Amino acid sequence: MRGRALIIIIAVLYAVGAAAAQDTDTVVVLTHDSFAISEAVLESFEELSGISVEILRSGDAGQMVNQAILSKSHPLGDVLYGVDNTFLSRALDAEIFAPYQSPALANAREELIPDDSYRVTPVDFGDVCLNYDIAYFEEHELPLPESFSDLTASDYAGLLVVENAATSSPGLAFLLATIAEFGDEGDYTYLDYWQALAANDVLVVSGWSDAYFGEFTVGSQGGGDRPLVVSYASSPPAEALYSDDPEAGAVTGAIVSDNMCFRQIEYAGVLAGAANPAGAEQFIDFMLSAEFQADMPLNMFVFPVVEDIELPDVFVEYAAIPEKPASLDPAQIEEKRDEWIQAWAEVMLR
């Protein structure tokens, strides 16, 4: 029996060793459902590194982070990509990342690096902003709203559709922008502002697709009746790119007035306890390469964090980067996010 047990133990150890050796040949990327990369770009990494890449999509950013936290003793992947600044503190507080300072960070926008612990690496950014139907505003000779307060004026009654902050990432980002503007204490808070929006017939729907494709007047030539929608500063180039008439250009624009957009920064990090931490580090380096950074705009419609990356022509012509986006401390967001959302829901969804 002892001999047989020894054989079994040796066999198990051999299998574990073989699996460990195999792990160095594969890197598993835990990410959200919106992750996209050109096949040729991914293949170039695999060919140069000798590492196969497995993409494990895990719902939206919030779901992905929750899965990573629940499985941190046995990580589902080697590297996590797609945690943004609205969920960053939750991930950091749960200690799911191992520090890694990529040498390629020297080429990234310094203001997007969250701190000097290097537990996460910025990969891209995008801005949640109001989008508008160009033809509608021209036809009605209506000026564009230049502040949050403008949206409560009678000129814009019944024109705006927003997403539910409890169920939608852009909806939450827009809520956070209003909190950054009005605060949650004092004589006039973000809740007072949202009550004014409600009185001006703002429409709240569950998610971005419902708002953009269902209620917005021209979302991919949609048939809604709301010429203002919460979307992204990169939505106009998407409209131009996928238009049935490429010569027509963008039929929508983004309003990027000071403090009216909320910047979402997406990060990647090596998962603590990863089976292939060296492969994860190589993949993060790759995500900061010029090849990957230049591939992102037309795949995920986000902006590169590496400076001097040449943007596609359609981005240059139709996208906009706000000079002064709204911002909140990620730690404050983590501390008060649920409280803010619940209070907002009591005002807007009751």
C-alpha positions, 0 to 999 in steps of 0.5 A, spaced: 500 500 500 505 504 501 508 503 494 502 504 491 501 511 495 508 513 493 506 512 486 500 516 486 503 522 490 509 522 485 503 522 479 500 527 482 506 531 483 508 530 476 501 532 474 502 539 478 509 540 475 506 539 468 501 544 469 505 549 472 510 548 466 504 549 461 502 555 465 508 559 463 506 558 456 499 561 457 496 567 460 489 568 462 486 575 461 480 576 466 476 582 463 469 585 461 465 583 455 467 590 452 474 587 451 476 587 443 483 587 440 484 585 432 486 578 431 493 580 428 495 584 434 494 579 439 497 574 434 503 578 434 504 578 441 503 570 441 508 570 436 514 574 439 513 572 446 511 565 445 505 565 450 498 563 448 493 568 450 486 566 453 481 571 454 476 570 460 470 575 459 466 576 466 460 581 465 461 588 466 466 592 470 463 591 476 461 584 475 468 582 473 471 586 480 467 582 484 469 575 481 476 577 482 475 579 489 471 572 490 476 568 487 482 571 489 485 565 493 484 561 487 485 567 481 481 566 475 486 569 471 493 572 471 492 579 469 485 583 470 484 588 465 478 593 465 477 595 472 476 603 472 476 609 477 469 608 479 471 601 482 478 601 483 478 602 490 474 596 491 479 592 488 485 595 491 482 594 498 481 587 497 488 586 495 487 582 489 493 585 485 501 584 485 505 590 484 508 591 477 512 597 474 512 596 467 518 600 464 513 602 458 509 607 463 515 612 462 511 613 455 504 614 459 500 620 461 503 621 468 496 624 470 493 617 469 497 613 474 493 613 480 499 612 485 506 610 486 504 603 488 504 600 481 498 595 483 495 597 477 497 600 470 493 605 466 491 602 459 486 607 456 481 612 458 474 615 455 469 620 457 462 620 459 459 626 456 452 628 453 451 627 446 447 631 441 443 630 435 446 636 430 440 636 425 435 637 431 439 643 434 440 646 427 433 645 425 430 648 432 436 654 432 437 651 439 443 653 443 447 647 446 447 646 453 454 649 456 453 647 463 449 642 468 444 648 470 442 649 463 439 642 462 434 644 467 431 650 463 425 650 459 428 650 452 431 643 454 424 640 457 423 633 455 429 632 450 434 628 455 435 621 456 440 618 461 441 611 464 440 608 470 446 610 475 444 603 479 445 599 473 449 602 468 456 604 467 455 611 463 449 612 468 453 612 474 459 616 471 454 622 469 451 621 476 458 622 479 459 628 474 453 631 478 456 630 485 462 633 483 459 639 480 454 640 486 456 636 492 452 632 497 452 637 502 449 644 503 443 648 501 443 645 493 446 638 492 446 633 487 439 631 489 436 637 488 439 638 481 436 631 479 429 633 482 430 639 477 432 635 472 426 630 473 421 636 473 424 638 466 422 631 464 428 627 464 427 620 461 431 614 465 432 608 462 436 601 464 442 602 460 446 605 454 443 601 449 436 602 451 438 610 451 442 610 445 439 606 440 432 606 443 430 613 445 436 618 442 433 621 435 439 619 431 443 613 435 445 609 429 440 612 425 435 610 431 428 612 431 427 615 438 425 622 440 430 625 445 436 629 442 440 629 448 443 622 451 448 620 456 454 617 452 461 618 450 466 623 447 468 617 442 461 616 440 460 621 434 466 617 430 463 611 431 457 614 428 461 616 422 465 610 421 458 605 421 454 610 417 450 607 411 453 614 408 460 615 410 461 621 406 455 624 411 460 624 417 458 624 424 450 626 425 452 627 432 456 631 437 459 631 444 458 636 449 465 637 452 464 643 456 468 644 463 466 639 468 460 636 464 464 630 462 466 624 467 473 621 465 473 613 466 480 610 466 481 603 465 487 599 468 490 592 468 494 589 474 497 582 475 493 578 479 496 576 486 497 569 486 497 568 478 499 562 475 503 565 470 505 572 473 511 573 468 506 572 462 502 577 466 507 582 466 509 581 459 502 582 457 501 589 461 507 591 457 504 589 451 498 593 452 502 599 453 506 598 446 504 602 440 501 597 437 496 595 442 495 602 444 493 604 436 489 598 435 484 600 441 480 606 438 477 603 433 476 596 437 473 599 444 472 606 442 477 609 447 483 613 447 490 611 448 494 613 455 501 612 451 502 619 448 504 621 441 500 615 439 497 617 432 489 616 432 485 614 426 482 620 422 475 619 424 477 620 431 481 626 429 475 629 426 469 627 430 472 625 437 473 630 443 477 630 449 475 635 454 480 639 457 477 639 464 473 633 466 469 632 472 473 628 477 472 625 484 477 621 489 476 613 487 476 612 495 471 617 496 467 613 490 468 607 494 466 609 500 459 613 498 457 610 491 452 605 494 449 611 498 449 616 493 446 611 488 440 609 493 439 616 494 439 618 487 434 612 486 429 614 491 429 621 488 428 618 480 425 611 480 420 612 486 
